[in-house]
Every structure is written in structure tokens, then in C-alpha cells.
Amino acid sequence: MAAAEVKKQIINELNTLPHKYIIEVYDFIEFLKLREDQWFINFVNQRTRAALKAKKEGKHFSSLKELQKEFR
């Protein structure tokens, strides 16, 4: 499917969504762009190492919600 057709379908679908879901879609798009940034990759790798170390030592293991709050 051509990119122009996909964009058109996405816009049509967005027009049918409630506002709260449109915000979620926007956040996801921002995440997709962000996850390619080197600083974000480094951040995720550092947090993964810290979480694995904490888990191994029996310390608190951060949940995804906790990590998301820290990132925002």
C-alpha cells in the first residue's frame, strides 16, 4: 500500500476516535520517533541494567508505570 493511501486511512480513522485516544495515538507517534534517538537508547539500556541489577540483589524492581512517570 502506498504511503499516501496509508496516511489517508490513518487520518480517516483518527477522525472517528474519541479525544483521549487521539492523545494516545499522538503519544505513540512521539514514542516511535523518540526511540530512534541515541540518548533514549542509552537511557533505556542504563535503566535495564539498573533494573536487572536491582532484581538480582532483591531490591525494588521498577514497574513500567514508574519508569514512564520518571521519563515524563
N, C-alpha and C positions, 0 to 999 in steps of 0.2 A: 504494500500500500504506500502511496506517495506521501511525503511529509505534509504537503498542503492538505490532503484529504484527512490525514490523522489530526492535524491542527483543527480543521473544521469540525470533526467529530468531537474532539475534546471540548471545544467551545460550546457546541450544542448540548453536550452532557452537563457542562458547568451551569448552563442556563436553567437546568432542571433541579439543581441541588439547593438544599437549604443553606443559608449563610454560614452556619457553623461548619458544614462540610467543605464549603469553598475555602474557608480559612485553613482547614486541614490539608486540602489539596495544595494550597499555596505553600504551607509549611513543608510539605513533602517535596515540592519542586525545589525549594530553597535547600533542603537537605541533599537532594541529588546533586545540585551544583556545588554545595559545600564539601561533600565527601571526596571530591577530587582535589581539594586544596591540600598541599603538603602539610601545613600546620595542623589541619584537622586529622590527617592520617597519623601524624606524630602524637597528637593528643589522645586519640583512640588507642594507639599502641601503648602509650605510657599508662593510661588508665587500665588497660587489660593486664599489663604486667603487675601493676599495683594490686588489682583485684585478685589475681591468681596467687600472689604472694600472701595477701591477707587471708584468703581462703585456706591456703596451705598452713598458715600459722594459727588457724582457728579464729581469726578476727572477723569483724563485721564485713560482710560482702555486700557492696552497694547494689541496690536494685536499679533497674533501668529507669524508673521514675526518679530516683535520687540523682542519677547521672544526668538526666535531662534537665532537672532543676538546676544543677551545678553549671551546666553548659549555658543555659539561658541567662 
